[in-house]
Each structure stands twice: as C-alpha cells, then as structure tokens.
C-alpha cells in the first residue's frame, strides 16, 4: 500500500500570506487620510527585501544545514553576523543613498534619535524574521516527522494484522482437518462430503482472505459453508440453528474471518457426545453500518487436563478487533447456568483506514 501524501507542511500559501501581511501591515498604522504613494512604497522595498533575505537565508540554508545538524552555537553566531551586517546596511545604506542623491537630502536637518536607535530597531525586526523562519521550519519538520511516524505505525499495524490472519487460517484448518479425520474412521461418505465443503472454504481462504475487507454477504456465505461442514460430524443430540439477516446486495464491508473463531469456539465447547446440546447463531446488519453477531450455545467447559491450546482463536480475534476496529466494537460474554452467550457488535463505518 502506497503511503498517503499529507498536507499541512511546505505549503506555498503560508509564505504568500506571510509576506502579504508583512508588506501591507505598515499601511494599517499610517494616517488613514493619506493615499497609497509609490515613492513611499519604493522607499520601504529595501527594508522588506532585507527581511526576505534574512528569512530565506535561514529557511533554506542555515536552519537545514546548521541548526538541524545540531550546530546550535554556529547557527547563533552566523545569525549575529548576518543580522548585524544587514541592520547596519539598512541604516547607513539609506544615508549613503541620500548623500549620493542631493534631491533626497532634507533642506533642514532636524536633530533626531541616535543612529544606533535605528540600527537596534532594524536588528530587532530582523531577529523577529529569524525567529519566524525557525518557527515555520520547525513546524514543517514536526508535521513531516509526525506523518512519517503515523505511516510507520500504519505499516506496523498492517504487518501485524496480516500475521494474525496468517495465524487464524492454520488454526481454522487444523480444527477442520481434525473433524474430517474423525469422520474417515466411522463414516467415509460423510468424510468425502466434508472434503468437498472444505474445498469451498479453502477457496475463500486463498482468494478472499487476502483482502483487508470483504462484503458482509460474502462473509455470511463463508460462515454458512463452515456451519454446514461442521453439521456433518454432529450427532442427533445436537441442534444447530442460524439466523442470517443480511441482504445479498449489501455494500457493508467487514474484515474476513472475524467471526469464525467465535463459531469454532461454540462447536468446541457447546457440543456433548451424550447430552442434549444446541448452538444458535445470529448474524444481522443493523442501521448505520453496524453488524451484530450473537452466538448462544450449551456450555460444557473443558477439564483441566484438556485445556491445551484452548483460547488461542479468541485471543487472535481480540487482537484483530483492536487493530481493525479500535474503539469501534463491543464484545460481551456471559454464562447463564449452562448457556454461554457471546455478542459482538462492530461499527463498520468507523473502521480504521
């Protein structure tokens, strides 16, 4: 999967807006009765160009080549030289320009502030430009690092999810093959039928399970085939009922094999060879893209000597739900006497992308 390109950093609009504000802002503090004058604007251009020079020298060169490489002292030193030089040039350059152009010399030279006042003022403005440049660059870098972190987390989650899916398939096949092996000994015709049903399930595992999401109707068909396969080996004392309320043209998408371990668990713990047993499975599509799965079965807990490997399938389901539908599902279990009920509701519209 190709990573998504995210916006939010390195946006030219930010620079256009920034310099539009810097060039226009001085006119908001001037006399409102005065009109725009080109001469006045042109006199401010060298000052604005000085701001641009300091800003982009830092933005394109000093921050990337010096500050981001951990050379903080060198960065401060270079900026002191740059700001001092340009601040002096901004003031004395204008004085030299007036000296070389007599028409700009004032007829009466009034006593004003010390030249150093203007130098310090210019240096302060340039220092603000440097700080603004660093702030924008750091923000861009933060956005980039944050997006890369999210992409890495996404890739890690996808790899972990694929690993879980790869674990579920062998777990599912192992249980199914054990069932077929048991049939071969006492009912070969049923074993042949089971192999045919298993081939349908393998087709789903090989082709459909490779997708991140499948249509809910397709997953319902897979569940139906699995239940029919499991029926073959059941004794007459076991009753299996299903309630599938899903439209065959439904556009709801669901993670594949998300319910199969719950059904496996019902056949594993809800069936007795000599006592009346039942399994009741409900799958229905609720409004607003929610899917409800309810499985009720008679409860025959295993003994301590027969618990090896139990619970693996349910643990895999829990991990998959946390990865695919984090915070968008509810999963409840309860035992009422000798009846075990598990209820899983998934909000498919809020699945993680």
Secondary structure, DSSP 8 states (H G I E B T S, - for coil): -------SSS-HHHHHHHHHHHHHHHHHTS-TTS---HHHHHHHHHHHHHHHHHHHHIIIIIHHHTGGGT-HHHHHHHHHHHHHHHHHHHHHHHHHHHHH-GGGS-SS----S-HHHHHHHHHHHHHHHHHHHHHHHHHHHHHHHHHHHHHHHHHHHHHHHHHHHHHHHHHHHHHHHHHHHHHHHH-HHHHHHHHHHHHHHHHIIIIITTSS-EEHHHHHHHHHHHHHHHHTT--TTEEEEEEEE--TT---EE-TTTTHHHHHHHHHHS--SSS-EEEEEEEEE-GGGEEEEEEEEE-----GGG-TTTTHHHHHHHHHHHHHSTTSEEEEEEEETTEEEEEEEEEGGG---
